[in-house]
Amino acid sequence: MFKKMIIFVFVLGFLVSSAEAGKRGTVAMGAKVSTPQLVSVSVTTYPYHLWLVQLEPGVGGGKLNVGLGGNWEYTIGMAFKLSLLQTWGYPIGGIEAGQTYVGGEFELMWKGVNMTVGIYSHNAGENKTRDTILSAGLGIGF
């Protein structure tokens, strides 16, 4: 099972390496329902081929992501991102506002629908009872 997952990720990486979106100077937009942000929008820019910088403000917090990713003809895409997450407003998942987390995310897109999973470590804020949090999201765009 694990071997099949590794092969799957390498095949996706090969497809995305010739990405059309993900070329230098392109911009992508999206919207997502996720934890802890609840609802968010994203703007992604590619300063270099396949390198991305993404800003994702939401109702319960915001993220700044930097990583590698792209998509092939807006049909299939993926990204590996390092993320800085700041909570505010009304975060969900038992997380308080005013917390800072650092972590990573994996994003997979199929025909414009994306799924993200991430793991974060508590970095700053008064609530240290949540040292590690998991994040998951479902959205449109990239």
C-alpha positions, -999 to +999 in steps of 0.1 A: +000+000+000+027+025+010+047+016-021+017+023-043+012+057-026+049+066-033+045+056-070+013+077-072+030+108-058+060+104-082+036+100-112+017+132-101+050+150-096+060+140-132+027+153-146+029+185-126+066+191-136+053+201-171+027+223-155+009+249-174-003+267-143+028+270-122+048+288-148+066+319-138+043+349-136+010+331-134-016+337-107-042+312-094-072+318-071-094+296-050-119+292-022-119+267+006-137+253+037-111+241+061-100+238+097-092+261+116-100+289+091-136+278+084-140+297+051-111+312+031-100+325-002-065+321-017-043+339-042-013+321-055+016+335-075+045+317-091+077+339-089+097+310-104+085+279-124+067+256-100+077+277-069+046+292-053+037+318-028+002+317-015-018+340+008-050+325+023-070+348+046-102+333+062-128+338+088-109+319+115-073+328+105-049+332+077-020+313+061+011+323+043+023+293+022+056+288+003+063+256-017+064+237-049+033+230-070+013+234-101-013+218-122-016+202-156-043+218-178-064+225-147-072+188-145-048+174-120-024+193-097-005+190-064+016+211-041+039+207-011+038+238+011+055+252+042+030+272+061+027+299+087-009+299+102-022+327+124-057+323+140-081+352+145-118+358+145-137+325+149-113+295+143-129+260+144-116+227+157-111+237+194-084+263+185-084+297+201-079+330+183-045+347+186-024+316+181+005+311+157+014+277+141+041+266+117+038+235+096+034+219+063+006+210+039-001+187+010-026+198-016-042+176-043-065+190-071-087+171-095-108+189-121-108+221-101-117+205-067-088+206-042-082+188-009-055+198+016-041+181+047-016+196+070+001+193+103+011+223+124+032+229+156+023+257+181+048+286+178+033+315+197+003+325+217-011+319+252-029+286+246-002+259+246-026+231+253-028+225+215+009+218+207+001+201+174-030+205+152-042+188+120-057+208+093-080+196+065-098+214+037-119+210+006-123+238-020-123+249-056-094+264-076-058+260-067 
